Amino acid sequence: MQYWLMKSEPDVFGIDDLQKVNVEPWDGVRNYQARNMMRDQMQVGDQVFFYHSNCEMPGIVGIAEIARAGYPDDSAFNPEAKYFDPKSDPQNPRWYRVDVKFMRKLKRTISLSELREQPSLTDMPLVRKGNRLSVLPVTGQEWSSILALE
């Protein structure tokens, strides 16, 4: 099993939204590095920290699980869709998505500033300056350290 962190803006799709629908396709990712992780590495059962970004207090708010491994993101093929990409072809898809399943909310938000203060997390991509990827790998040690903060 692997661990991940996936970012979403709570006013677009937050942990409460995921809890209501239970399983949601994680579509609209248009970064090649994040796409590659979703397409090639994420597997059913992998655990995910759900992270609220671009909000008053960015941080980890919940836990989800990969419910379906990477498959073509068909929003790229639909000219009416927000994430349409005219260069994406159904025969040779450019963009992929995974399905994410709600597991639980954390007891409290673990803020980005608190994560940055943890000596055990100094190598975590999330806390490094300039890292803006919406999908990030998390090591087992980082996962355990973060859960201990809850």
Buried (B, 14 or more C-beta within 10 A) or exposed (E): EBBBBBBBEBEEBBBEEBBEEEEBBBBBBBBEEBBEBBBEBBEEEBBBBBBBBEBEEBBBBBBBBBBBBBBBBBBBBEEEBEBEBEEBEEEEBBBBBBBBBBBEBBEEBBBBEBBBEBEEBEEBEBBEEEEEBBBBBBEEEBBEBBBEBE
